[in-house]
Amino acid sequence: MQGAWLLLVLNGLSPASTAPADCAASLCWQVSPQICVTEQPGQLCQAALQLNWQSQTLISPCLYLAEQKLYCWENSYGGQWQQQLSWQNANLSLRSADDSVLLQTPLQVQSRKPARRRLNSPWSLF
């Protein structure tokens, strides 16, 4: 079960998450992946980012990665978006026309190889 939970987390889902169509809130979304694993520390993540959102009211939101506008929808109850992107740790947000944040989630970049650290001090008394 732990392996399945880890796989869900790496795919941007959690055991308690639901698809946007099943959400009871007035505005829901599903973003995948939320965690990206790179080979080396400091590398940019390069992956296809996918997003689905659903609203109970008609809205015209825009999608942002950090402060960069990626896409906007006009008078919609929901939308889908997918694009190959490169990013470091950043926030993905859905914002209204007046630039207020409607939904936000962090996108994390982790590396497979931890940064090397020195095991002994660089100097010696003897």
Residue pairs with C-beta under 8 A, 6 or more apart in sequence:
5 15
8 14
8 15
9 35
10 33
10 35
10 37
11 32
11 33
12 30
12 31
12 32
12 33
12 34
12 35
13 30
13 32
17 30
18 28
19 30
19 52
20 28
20 29
20 30
20 52
20 53
20 54
20 78
21 54
23 54
26 55
26 56
26 57
27 53
27 54
27 55
27 56
27 59
27 94
27 102
27 103
28 53
28 54
28 55
28 103
29 51
29 52
29 53
29 54
29 94
29 103
29 105
30 51
30 52
30 53
31 49
31 50
31 51
31 92
31 105
31 107
32 49
32 50
32 51
33 47
33 49
33 107
34 105
34 106
34 107
34 108
35 107
35 108
35 109
35 110
36 45
36 47
36 87
36 107
36 108
36 109
36 110
37 109
37 110
37 111
37 112
38 44
38 45
38 109
38 110
38 111
38 112
39 111
39 112
39 113
40 111
40 113
41 111
41 113
41 114
41 115
42 111
43 109
43 111
44 86
44 87
44 88
44 109
45 86
45 87
45 88
45 107
45 109
46 84
46 85
46 86
47 84
47 85
48 82
48 83
48 84
48 85
49 82
49 83
49 84
49 85
49 92
49 107
50 80
50 81
50 82
51 63
51 79
51 80
51 81
51 82
51 92
52 78
52 79
52 80
53 61
53 78
53 79
53 94
53 103
54 77
54 78
55 76
55 77
55 78
56 77
57 77
58 75
58 76
58 77
59 73
59 75
59 76
59 77
59 96
59 102
60 72
60 73
60 74
60 75
60 76
60 96
60 97
61 72
61 73
61 79
61 94
61 95
61 96
61 97
61 102
62 69
62 70
62 71
62 72
62 73
62 94
62 95
62 97
63 69
63 70
63 71
63 72
63 81
63 92
63 93
63 94
63 95
64 70
64 92
64 93
64 94
64 95
65 85
65 87
65 90
65 91
65 92
65 107
66 87
66 90
66 91
70 81
70 83
71 81
71 83
73 79
87 107
87 109
88 109
89 106
89 107
89 108
89 109
90 106
90 107
91 104
91 105
91 106
91 107
92 104
92 105
92 106
92 107
93 101
93 102
93 103
93 104
93 105
94 101
94 102
94 103
94 104
95 101
95 102
96 102
